[in-house]
Amino acid sequence: MDHPSAETQRTLYPYVTGSSVVALKYKDGILMAADTGGSYGSTLRYKSIERLKPIGKHSLLGASGEISDFQEILRYLDELILYDNMWDDGNSLGPKEVHNYLTRIMYNRRNKFNPLWNSLILGGVKNGQKYLGMVSMIGVNFEDNHVATGLGNHLARPILRDEWHENLTFEEGVQLLEKCMRVLLYRDRSAVNKIQISKITEEGATVFPPFSLKTYWEFSAFKNPTIGAEGSW
Amino acid sequence: MFRNQYDTDVTTWSPAGRLFQVEYAMEAVKQGSAAIGLRSKTHVVLACVNKANSELSSHQKKIFKVDDHIGVAIAGLTADGRVLSRYMRNECINYSYTYESPLPVGRLVVQLADKAQVCTQRSWKRPYGVGLLVGGLDESGAHLYYNCPSGNYFEYQAFAIGSRSQAAKTYLERKFENFMGSSREELIKDALIATRESLQGEKLRSSVCTVAVVGVGEPFHILDQETVQKLIDEFEIVREDEPPAEPQPPAEQDAPADQGTGADQGAAAASPDVAPMDI
């Protein structure tokens, strides 16, 4: 009997995908936002997927990209946190440690040409230290005061670069995230209008229930979008 | 202990519920030259007696740096100790690589203890004949552990192992209640005095002992001979049994100068008020 060859056992393209995740550091910790959509190609197939999950006591993970790979990552992290808790010794893995663990996983999979097709955002607070980092599917990782995945890098980060500052209050942070998510909603075709925001502070993580953004479609620029473009019809 | 019919291999229990091979391995630790450890809230000091076989040879290395935040002092079969140090270094480096964070000491000693336990339950292995005093820092502060060939480990405020360690332990038992609040200098001084106790009358010189320190903001490192000799000179001016907390000018002014600095505590410890001793 012939068995499946190694060739067909690696990830070639994603199937059910989540769109951008945006996150920023604020006064008490990290705020993260993502919509709850799962696209199947160009179909907005799943409308209630939670893409922001707390990890252990100190971290929050947000993912865009292939949802099944995200679920796989959650299983890895579940096991990691389980073993960490089993030591029962007063030490615990903080966001920096989890971020680096994820980087190792993503990079090693990339080296085998079998990537986990995700862009991950890992944020958290431990002993008063705030941490926010990103890992991509090829293992590129970095830390910053604000991060985003996918189209968020092009649409949300410029807004954050202008308007983020140290010691944002919770309300200011949420407002800023909503502004970013609204732009993404208007301009990213795979975005859905059902947003989840989550925060993590020294006290713990909270994932807020989904809500919808108010949108305005009467902008004059929306009416005749191509009026100034040459060679368009 | 005497030879008996239950001590041939490690997988044989005696009727009294003892594993003689494991106990014999612990004897090997008692035959090695002394190693001492003590800790405060923020620092751990390891010291050991270094006896060379002959004047011609060099000393055996008994203190090993495992990582920036962990060091180990051994007593017993130094070869076994080296192998275990290599294992510890490996574990630390792998953890650092995966998590970009230092391996908590408490976890390292458990791994070490589990490794030792394996050797007490395989007929084709023998127990490691070395006791390890592991000193290190983690989130919850400074820690000192003792790992036994039996696979047991204990946390200590202060401890001594090896030959004539009882004398050092007696001294430490008198003083340990204050260690938690000790300064770095007081801790090193206590370590040196404890080492002197193990020498049983022989003169304490930096050529027969090694001292290493690790602390908050101070990576693990072995103090060089010169520094150690200076510290020895400072307290041997005082009578033998005087507690190091005596108000001697040299002790006091060391504290501010040395706080948290790394490699140059040698220079800082050379306080101008110490009467130059004829060496």
Interface residues (C-beta under 8 A of the other chain):
Chain A: W87 D89 G90 N91 L93 G94 K96 E97 N100 Y101 R104 N127
Chain B: Y97 T98 Y99 E100 S101 P104 G106 R107 V110 D138 E139 S140
